[in-house]
């Protein structure tokens, strides 16, 4: 419990110093560009077959019920509201978070962070906060990429493989979805990206044990992030269903 509290304290401290000057603009831009480079292509390559797999299972189930015309509506709900935020955050954690953890861990064992503290520079403001904000922003942007690519993958399966029609697939988009589904998806993406960056930065910032400790911290950061994301997704989805009326 103590380590969990310390981890969330780092995340809250990053929000506390968010508007403190001087703002580390260069570090923020570097982190955004780095995350975009390492996550965009894997995100697209994963989301297209991911959408096709969801379309395969959902389409088979709807075909048995004689409701294959509603595949587009089911795909929008499955991909946009649930799959896209989680897939985005997992890629942020696996590709970007591991690199952020290794970078901060290397700085720690080289005593660069200690030197910053001696000089009166706040490492949370200069190193951690830009990474967390960058992770949240890139997760938000990649969520749109995953949603579009996943729906496109579903279209390919429904139209090309199952010989359906594009009009029936597209026209059913708004049968079950509503604008609140988009807002909860965007909220999930931002929160998941922030949490992924928070865990990675915490594990790297407090690393111990030299190079081996850095490697262990990277592995722990990825595992802990995955567990937190799935738990948060369940809680947010449960709250959404309880407080937001669903479209019938």
ABEGO torsion letter per residue (X at the ends): XAAAAAAAAAAAAAAAAAABOBBBAAAAAAAAAAAAAAAAAAAAAAAAAAAAAAAAAAAAAAAAAGAAAAAAAAAAAAAAAAAAAAAAAAAAAAAAAAAAAAAAAAAAAAGAAAAAAAAGBBAAAAAAAAAAAAAAAAAAAAAAAAAAAAAAAAAAAAAAAAGBBAAAAAAAAAAABBAAAAAAAAAAAAAAAAAAAAAAAAAAAABBGEAAAAAAAAAAAAAAAAAAAAAAAAAAAAAAAAABBBBX
